[in-house]
Amino acid sequence: MEAWNALEELADALDIPLDSRGEVTAKIYDKAFWAMNLPSVTPEGESYSPIWRPAELERMRQILRTGAQLLAHEVSAAHVEGASPDDLWKL
């Protein structure tokens, strides 16, 4: 969730498309959000453990992979000295 949110925020800030919107993707995001079982939204003694379909996991991987590639391209295009795709995870 943290990586997905960070990639969305950076993509929005750089005005580049991430393709992380849509009804199916929103359902996957919601499923991942509720699976975090945050104390502020999870009743005491309760928890949610989703059952992931292979297509959902592939869509998540696709969004994260595409986001990292787009941002790596933007960093390279901006000619940030010494930037590499691995540097994105240090932001």
Backbone torsions as a table, in degrees:
resi	resn	phi	psi	omega
1	MET	NA	-43.1	-178.8
2	GLU	-62.8	-42.9	179.2
3	ALA	-65.4	-44.3	-179.9
4	TRP	-60.0	-49.5	-179.8
5	ASN	-61.2	-43.7	-179.5
6	ALA	-63.4	-43.7	179.3
7	LEU	-63.9	-40.3	177.5
8	GLU	-63.0	-45.2	-179.0
9	GLU	-64.1	-43.6	178.9
10	LEU	-67.0	-40.6	178.2
11	ALA	-62.1	-43.3	177.1
12	ASP	-61.9	-43.9	-179.1
13	ALA	-64.0	-35.3	180.0
14	LEU	-89.4	-1.1	179.9
15	ASP	56.1	48.4	176.2
16	ILE	-120.7	145.4	-176.9
17	PRO	-74.7	135.4	177.8
18	LEU	-110.8	-18.8	-178.4
19	ASP	57.7	44.4	178.9
20	SER	-108.5	19.3	179.6
21	ARG	-107.6	171.7	178.3
22	GLY	118.6	159.4	-174.2
23	GLU	-63.8	-45.8	-178.8
24	VAL	-64.9	-45.3	-179.5
25	THR	-65.3	-37.0	178.0
26	ALA	-62.3	-38.7	178.5
27	LYS	-66.5	-38.8	177.7
28	ILE	-65.1	-44.2	178.9
29	TYR	-59.9	-46.7	-179.8
30	ASP	-60.6	-42.1	179.2
31	LYS	-60.4	-44.8	179.1
32	ALA	-66.6	-39.5	179.2
33	PHE	-60.9	-51.7	-177.5
34	TRP	-65.9	-27.3	178.5
35	ALA	-68.9	-16.4	177.0
36	MET	-70.5	-19.2	178.2
37	ASN	50.7	49.8	178.9
38	LEU	-62.1	134.4	-178.2
39	PRO	-57.3	-30.4	-177.0
40	SER	-71.6	-17.0	-178.6
41	VAL	-127.2	1.4	-179.1
42	THR	-111.8	121.1	178.9
43	PRO	-59.2	145.3	-179.9
44	GLU	-56.8	134.4	179.5
45	GLY	83.0	-4.0	-179.7
46	GLU	-107.5	158.0	172.9
47	SER	-156.6	159.4	179.8
48	TYR	-122.5	125.0	177.5
49	SER	-124.7	100.3	-175.7
50	PRO	-71.0	155.4	170.7
51	ILE	-102.4	116.7	-175.5
52	TRP	-92.4	133.3	172.8
53	ARG	-85.4	149.1	179.2
54	PRO	-53.3	-38.1	-179.7
55	ALA	-65.5	-35.0	178.4
56	GLU	-67.9	-44.4	179.2
57	LEU	-64.3	-39.3	178.2
58	GLU	-64.6	-40.0	178.8
59	ARG	-64.2	-40.5	177.1
60	MET	-61.9	-47.0	178.3
61	ARG	-59.3	-41.0	-179.2
62	GLN	-62.3	-45.0	-179.8
63	ILE	-63.3	-47.1	-178.5
64	LEU	-65.9	-42.0	179.4
65	ARG	-65.2	-46.6	179.7
66	THR	-63.0	-42.5	178.6
67	GLY	-60.6	-45.4	179.2
68	ALA	-64.2	-39.5	179.5
69	GLN	-67.7	-43.5	179.2
70	LEU	-63.1	-43.0	-179.2
71	LEU	-69.6	-37.9	176.3
72	ALA	-61.1	-40.7	178.2
73	HIS	-63.4	-43.7	180.0
74	GLU	-64.5	-40.4	178.7
75	VAL	-64.0	-44.1	178.8
76	SER	-64.7	-41.8	-179.0
77	ALA	-65.0	-29.2	179.8
78	ALA	-80.8	-2.9	178.7
79	HIS	56.6	42.9	176.0
80	VAL	-71.8	121.9	-175.2
81	GLU	-57.9	125.7	175.9
82	GLY	74.8	9.4	-177.0
83	ALA	-74.7	143.0	173.8
84	SER	-140.5	164.7	178.7
85	PRO	-56.9	-32.5	178.8
86	ASP	-64.8	-26.4	-179.6
87	ASP	-65.7	-23.6	-178.5
88	LEU	-60.2	-33.7	-176.9
89	TRP	-78.2	-6.6	178.5
90	LYS	-95.3	-5.3	-178.0
91	LEU	-64.5	NA	NA
